Amino acid sequence: MSLMSVVSEQSWTTFRRLVRERFSHATLYGLRVERGVVVGYDRVRFTRIFDREAGRPTAYDGPANERWERFIRFCAGIADGRLPEVHFRDGDPSLAQFEEPGAEFLSIHT
């Protein structure tokens, strides 16, 4: 295993623990990805769940579940970039939202 993959794995474990403990129900804005790993964010908005009893967040260092595996692969594909908005539910990534500027499709000349 290369040094980069060991560092990447440790970074993901740390980020997953942070999400589980602090951001289990939150939206992170301006998520920064470097070398395929989340390295920071601009701001966070927390969500409070009322449809069930809130569980006590626990640190989790075990293997990533399917949602985390997909998110990790997605970030690896980005390599270096920024995700405008990522939602976390029950300590797992649930969706990312993106923006792009508008475009003109037709130009009518008179």
C-alpha positions as CSV (number, residue, x, y, z in Angstrom):
1,M,0.0,0.0,0.0
2,S,1.4,3.4,-1.0
3,L,2.0,6.2,1.5
4,M,-0.6,8.3,-0.3
5,S,-3.3,5.6,0.1
6,V,-2.4,5.2,3.8
7,V,-2.7,9.0,4.3
8,S,-5.9,9.1,2.3
9,E,-7.4,6.2,4.4
10,Q,-6.5,7.9,7.6
11,S,-8.0,11.2,6.4
12,W,-11.3,9.5,5.4
13,T,-11.4,7.8,8.8
14,T,-10.9,11.1,10.6
15,F,-13.6,12.8,8.4
16,R,-16.1,10.0,8.9
17,R,-15.6,10.2,12.7
18,L,-16.1,14.0,12.6
19,V,-19.3,13.6,10.6
20,R,-20.6,10.9,13.0
21,E,-19.8,13.0,16.1
22,R,-20.6,16.6,15.0
23,F,-22.4,16.6,11.7
24,S,-24.6,13.5,11.7
25,H,-27.6,15.6,10.6
26,A,-26.1,18.6,8.8
27,T,-25.4,20.2,5.5
28,L,-21.8,21.3,4.8
29,Y,-21.3,24.1,2.3
30,G,-18.2,24.7,0.2
31,L,-16.7,21.3,0.9
32,R,-13.1,21.4,-0.3
33,V,-11.6,18.2,-1.9
34,E,-7.9,17.9,-2.4
35,R,-6.2,14.8,-3.9
36,G,-9.6,13.1,-3.6
37,V,-10.0,13.7,0.1
38,V,-12.2,16.2,1.9
39,V,-10.0,18.8,3.6
40,G,-12.4,21.5,4.8
41,Y,-15.6,23.3,4.4
42,D,-16.8,26.9,4.4
43,R,-19.9,26.6,6.7
44,V,-22.3,24.1,8.2
45,R,-26.1,24.1,8.8
46,F,-27.3,21.7,11.4
47,T,-30.6,19.8,11.2
48,R,-32.7,18.6,14.1
49,I,-34.7,15.5,13.6
50,F,-38.1,15.3,15.4
51,D,-39.7,12.2,13.8
52,R,-37.8,9.9,16.2
53,E,-35.7,9.9,19.3
54,A,-32.3,11.3,18.6
55,G,-29.6,8.7,19.1
56,R,-26.4,9.5,20.9
57,P,-23.6,10.0,18.3
58,T,-20.9,7.5,18.5
59,A,-17.4,7.4,17.0
60,Y,-17.1,4.9,14.3
61,D,-13.8,3.7,12.9
62,G,-15.0,0.6,11.2
63,P,-15.2,0.0,7.5
64,A,-17.1,2.5,5.4
65,N,-20.7,1.5,4.4
66,E,-22.0,1.6,0.9
67,R,-23.0,5.3,1.0
68,W,-19.5,6.3,2.3
69,E,-17.8,4.1,-0.3
70,R,-19.8,5.9,-3.1
71,F,-19.0,9.3,-1.7
72,I,-15.3,8.4,-1.3
73,R,-15.2,7.2,-5.0
74,F,-17.0,10.4,-6.1
75,C,-14.5,12.6,-4.3
76,A,-11.6,10.6,-5.8
77,G,-13.1,11.3,-9.2
78,I,-13.2,15.0,-8.4
79,A,-9.5,14.9,-7.2
80,D,-9.3,18.7,-6.6
81,G,-12.4,20.8,-6.4
82,R,-15.2,22.1,-4.4
83,L,-18.7,20.7,-3.7
84,P,-21.2,23.5,-3.1
85,E,-23.5,21.5,-0.8
86,V,-23.4,18.1,0.8
87,H,-26.1,16.7,3.1
88,F,-25.4,14.2,5.8
89,R,-28.2,12.1,7.5
90,D,-27.6,9.6,10.3
91,G,-23.8,10.2,9.9
92,D,-23.8,9.2,6.3
93,P,-23.5,11.3,3.1
94,S,-27.0,11.4,1.5
95,L,-26.8,13.8,-1.4
96,A,-24.7,16.6,-3.0
97,Q,-26.2,19.5,-4.8
98,F,-24.5,21.4,-7.6
99,E,-24.9,24.7,-9.5
100,E,-24.0,25.8,-12.9
101,P,-24.6,29.1,-14.7
102,G,-27.5,29.4,-17.1
103,A,-27.1,29.3,-20.9
104,E,-28.9,30.6,-23.9
105,F,-30.2,28.0,-26.3
106,L,-31.6,30.1,-29.1
107,S,-30.7,33.4,-30.5
108,I,-33.4,35.1,-32.5
109,H,-32.3,37.9,-34.8
110,T,-34.7,40.2,-36.4
